[in-house]
Amino acid sequence: MGNALFVCGFSSVNPQSTFYRAYRTNEAMMTKLKGVGLDQKHLYALHQIFSAMDKDNSGEINMGEFFTYIDLARSRFSEKAFSIMDKDESGEVDFIEFVLAVWNYCSFSHASLVRFAFDIYDLDGSGEIEHAEVLRCVREVWGGAWEDSSSAQKIVAKLDMIMHATASGKLSVQKFQEFALRHPILLFPAFQLQTEMQKKVLGEKFWLHVAKKRGGVNPRDLNWVNVQMLSKMSKQTSSKFLQALEDDLGEQIANHLSTKPEIGGRRL
């Protein structure tokens, strides 16, 4: 999708109007997006950001382009958080996937983000994680700061004590949530990532409003239950969206050329 709106530099082409017309190519998708707090003006703002990231106009961006553009530090946790929407594991996401990934992370409540972090490492969906998974969670959330952080080391030690006191030797989601509530430093980098992203993408005030719309979501249902339909429609919708943009742009350029005055038998 990229910068298709600005091809040829015709000043008469209105990129916002073109976007809004393409926006209506899949009413089912757009109705669902509006239901989670994203109407056409917000999607247009997100598209402007997406287009700036999409340097090769491929209609897809990778995580490197994303984090470079918004100037946020990368970690294995942050990469995993956004790769969830990369359904075909291509390493790139299209516009709708980008919108869903940003919406998902920026609109999490405190409890929801804690549960989301747990679910990333609960690979078998059992509701429990082992010592190695706990260690991986803390390491990946903290990124490069892990090695030099005494706080991170203390967190792991305390979690180990909790696991050793259980019959299974594992950490349940309930224990993880309780620990995160008492020790917010456990996921501090994850919440810092959310805050910085909110500031740089549409603003904290906007995401507070969106989070309220999402407030009825049960934390137990965070494995994309509420966006599965959007996810399935994503690739198809983005393809239609791009085609609509290109068709509308081509029509506007043709109209622009046909209305130019002629001088000496040549059209300006």
C-alpha positions as CSV (number, residue, x, y, z in Angstrom):
1,M,0.0,0.0,0.0
2,G,2.8,2.3,1.1
3,N,2.9,5.7,-0.6
4,A,0.6,4.8,-3.5
5,L,-1.5,7.8,-2.7
6,F,1.3,10.1,-3.6
7,V,2.4,8.6,-6.9
8,C,3.3,11.1,-9.7
9,G,2.9,14.0,-7.3
10,F,-0.4,15.3,-8.8
11,S,-1.6,18.0,-6.5
12,S,-5.2,17.6,-7.5
13,V,-5.3,14.1,-6.1
14,N,-6.7,14.2,-2.5
15,P,-5.1,11.4,-0.6
16,Q,-7.6,11.7,2.3
17,S,-10.6,11.4,0.0
18,T,-9.0,8.5,-1.8
19,F,-8.4,6.7,1.5
20,Y,-12.0,7.2,2.7
21,R,-13.4,5.8,-0.6
22,A,-11.1,2.8,-0.3
23,Y,-12.1,2.5,3.4
24,R,-15.6,1.5,2.4
25,T,-14.5,-1.4,0.2
26,N,-15.2,-3.9,3.0
27,E,-18.0,-2.7,5.2
28,A,-17.9,-5.7,7.5
29,M,-14.3,-5.1,8.4
30,M,-14.7,-1.4,8.9
31,T,-17.8,-1.9,11.1
32,K,-15.8,-4.2,13.3
33,L,-12.9,-1.8,13.5
34,K,-15.2,1.0,14.4
35,G,-16.7,-1.2,17.1
36,V,-13.3,-1.3,18.8
37,G,-12.8,2.5,18.6
38,L,-11.2,3.0,15.2
39,D,-13.2,5.0,12.8
40,Q,-12.0,6.3,9.3
41,K,-10.2,9.4,10.6
42,H,-8.1,7.2,13.0
43,L,-7.4,4.7,10.3
44,Y,-6.3,7.4,7.9
45,A,-3.8,8.7,10.6
46,L,-2.6,5.1,11.1
47,H,-2.3,4.7,7.3
48,Q,-0.1,7.8,7.1
49,I,2.2,6.3,9.7
50,F,2.2,2.9,7.9
51,S,2.9,4.5,4.5
52,A,5.9,6.4,6.0
53,M,7.3,3.0,7.3
54,D,6.7,1.2,4.0
55,K,9.8,2.5,2.2
56,D,9.5,0.1,-0.8
57,N,5.7,0.6,-1.3
58,S,5.2,-3.2,-0.9
59,G,2.1,-2.8,1.2
60,E,3.8,-4.6,4.1
61,I,6.3,-3.6,6.8
62,N,8.6,-5.6,9.0
63,M,9.2,-5.1,12.7
64,G,12.5,-3.5,12.1
65,E,10.8,-0.8,10.1
66,F,8.2,-0.4,12.7
67,F,10.5,0.1,15.7
68,T,13.0,2.2,13.7
69,Y,10.2,4.6,12.7
70,I,8.7,5.1,16.1
71,D,12.1,5.1,17.8
72,L,11.4,2.4,20.4
73,A,13.9,-0.1,21.7
74,R,13.3,-3.7,20.5
75,S,13.3,-6.8,22.6
76,R,12.3,-10.4,22.0
77,F,9.1,-9.7,24.0
78,S,8.2,-6.7,21.9
79,E,8.9,-8.7,18.7
80,K,6.7,-11.5,19.9
81,A,3.9,-9.1,20.9
82,F,3.7,-7.8,17.3
83,S,4.5,-11.0,15.4
84,I,1.2,-12.5,16.7
85,M,-0.6,-10.8,13.9
86,D,1.9,-12.1,11.3
87,K,-0.3,-15.1,10.6
88,D,1.8,-16.5,7.7
89,E,5.1,-16.0,9.6
90,S,6.5,-14.0,6.7
91,G,8.2,-11.5,9.0
92,E,6.0,-8.7,7.6
93,V,2.5,-7.4,8.3
94,D,0.0,-5.6,6.0
95,F,-1.9,-2.5,6.9
96,I,-4.8,-4.2,8.7
97,E,-2.5,-6.5,10.6
98,F,-0.5,-3.4,11.6
99,V,-3.7,-1.7,12.8
100,L,-4.8,-4.7,14.8
101,A,-1.4,-5.2,16.4
102,V,-1.2,-1.5,17.5
103,W,-4.8,-1.5,18.7
104,N,-4.3,-4.7,20.7
105,Y,-1.2,-3.6,22.5
106,C,-2.1,0.1,23.1
107,S,-5.6,-0.7,24.4
108,F,-4.6,-3.3,27.0
109,S,-5.6,-2.6,30.6
110,H,-3.0,-3.4,33.3
111,A,-4.6,-6.8,34.0
112,S,-4.9,-7.6,30.3
113,L,-1.3,-6.8,29.5
114,V,-0.2,-9.0,32.4
115,R,-2.3,-11.9,31.1
116,F,-1.1,-11.2,27.5
117,A,2.5,-11.5,28.6
118,F,1.8,-14.8,30.4
119,D,0.0,-16.2,27.4
120,I,2.9,-15.6,25.1
121,Y,5.0,-18.0,27.2
122,D,2.3,-20.5,28.0
123,L,2.9,-22.2,24.7
124,D,0.6,-25.2,25.4
125,G,-2.2,-23.2,26.8
126,S,-2.2,-25.2,30.1
127,G,-2.4,-22.1,32.3
128,E,1.0,-22.9,33.8
129,I,4.5,-22.1,32.9
130,E,7.7,-23.8,34.0
131,H,11.0,-22.3,35.3
132,A,12.6,-22.1,31.9
133,E,9.6,-20.2,30.5
134,V,9.5,-17.9,33.5
135,L,13.2,-17.1,33.0
136,R,12.7,-16.6,29.3
137,C,9.7,-14.2,30.0
138,V,11.8,-12.0,32.3
139,R,14.8,-12.1,30.1
140,E,12.9,-11.2,26.9
141,V,10.8,-8.5,28.6
142,W,13.8,-6.8,30.0
143,G,15.9,-7.3,26.8
144,G,19.5,-6.1,27.1
145,A,19.0,-4.7,30.5
146,W,18.5,-8.2,31.9
147,E,22.2,-8.9,32.6
148,D,22.8,-5.6,34.5
149,S,19.6,-5.4,36.4
150,S,19.6,-6.6,40.0
151,S,15.9,-6.1,40.1
152,A,15.3,-8.6,37.3
153,Q,17.5,-11.1,39.0
154,K,15.6,-10.7,42.3
155,I,12.3,-11.1,40.4
156,V,13.4,-14.5,39.1
157,A,14.5,-15.6,42.6
158,K,11.2,-14.7,44.1
159,L,9.3,-16.5,41.3
160,D,11.4,-19.6,41.8
161,M,10.4,-19.6,45.5
162,I,6.8,-19.5,44.6
163,M,7.1,-22.3,42.1
164,H,9.1,-24.5,44.5
165,A,6.2,-24.2,47.0
166,T,3.7,-25.7,44.5
167,A,3.1,-29.4,44.0
168,S,3.7,-29.1,40.2
169,G,6.8,-26.9,40.5
170,K,5.1,-24.6,37.9
171,L,3.7,-21.1,38.0
172,S,0.0,-20.7,37.4
173,V,-1.6,-17.8,35.6
174,Q,-3.3,-16.8,38.9
175,K,0.1,-16.7,40.8
176,F,1.7,-14.8,37.9
177,Q,-1.0,-12.2,37.9
178,E,-0.9,-11.8,41.7
179,F,2.9,-11.5,41.6
180,A,2.8,-8.9,38.8
181,L,0.3,-6.9,40.9
182,R,2.5,-6.9,44.0
183,H,5.7,-6.4,42.0
184,P,4.9,-4.1,39.0
185,I,8.6,-4.0,38.1
186,L,8.2,-7.6,36.7
187,L,6.7,-6.2,33.5
188,F,7.9,-2.6,33.8
189,P,9.5,-2.6,30.3
190,A,6.3,-4.0,28.7
191,F,4.3,-1.2,30.2
192,Q,6.9,1.3,29.3
193,L,6.7,0.1,25.7
194,Q,2.9,0.5,25.8
195,T,3.2,4.1,27.1
196,E,5.8,5.2,24.5
197,M,3.8,3.6,21.7
198,Q,0.6,5.3,22.8
199,K,2.4,8.7,22.9
200,K,3.8,8.3,19.4
201,V,0.7,6.7,17.7
202,L,-2.4,8.8,18.1
203,G,-1.7,9.8,21.7
204,E,-2.4,8.5,25.2
205,K,-5.8,10.3,25.5
206,F,-7.0,8.5,22.4
207,W,-5.9,5.1,23.6
208,L,-7.5,5.7,27.0
209,H,-10.8,6.1,25.2
210,V,-10.3,3.0,23.1
211,A,-9.3,1.0,26.2
212,K,-12.6,1.9,27.8
213,K,-14.4,0.4,24.8
214,R,-12.4,-2.7,25.2
215,G,-13.0,-2.8,29.0
216,G,-15.7,-5.5,28.8
217,V,-13.2,-8.0,27.5
218,N,-12.6,-10.9,29.9
219,P,-8.9,-11.2,30.6
220,R,-9.3,-15.0,30.2
221,D,-10.3,-14.4,26.6
222,L,-7.2,-12.6,25.4
223,N,-6.1,-15.1,22.8
224,W,-7.6,-13.0,20.1
225,V,-11.1,-14.3,20.7
226,N,-12.4,-10.8,20.0
227,V,-10.4,-10.2,16.8
228,Q,-10.2,-13.6,15.2
229,M,-12.7,-12.6,12.5
230,L,-10.8,-9.4,11.8
231,S,-7.6,-11.4,11.6
232,K,-9.0,-13.9,9.1
233,M,-10.3,-11.1,6.9
234,S,-7.0,-9.1,7.1
235,K,-5.1,-10.3,4.0
236,Q,-8.2,-10.2,1.8
237,T,-9.2,-6.8,3.0
238,S,-5.8,-5.3,2.6
239,S,-5.7,-6.6,-0.9
240,K,-9.0,-5.1,-1.7
241,F,-8.1,-1.9,0.0
242,L,-4.9,-1.5,-2.0
243,Q,-6.7,-2.2,-5.3
244,A,-9.4,0.4,-4.4
245,L,-6.7,3.0,-3.7
246,E,-5.0,2.3,-7.0
247,D,-8.2,2.3,-9.0
248,D,-9.3,5.6,-7.4
249,L,-5.9,7.2,-7.9
250,G,-5.8,6.1,-11.5
251,E,-9.2,7.6,-12.1
252,Q,-8.3,10.9,-10.5
253,I,-5.1,11.1,-12.5
254,A,-6.9,10.4,-15.7
255,N,-9.5,13.1,-14.9
256,H,-6.7,15.5,-14.0
257,L,-5.0,15.0,-17.4
258,S,-8.3,15.2,-19.4
259,T,-9.1,18.6,-17.9
260,K,-5.8,20.2,-18.6
261,P,-5.9,23.0,-21.2
262,E,-4.2,22.6,-24.5
263,I,-1.6,25.0,-25.9
264,G,-0.4,24.5,-29.5
265,G,-2.1,21.2,-29.8
266,R,-0.4,19.8,-26.7
267,R,-2.0,19.1,-23.4
268,L,-0.2,20.7,-20.4
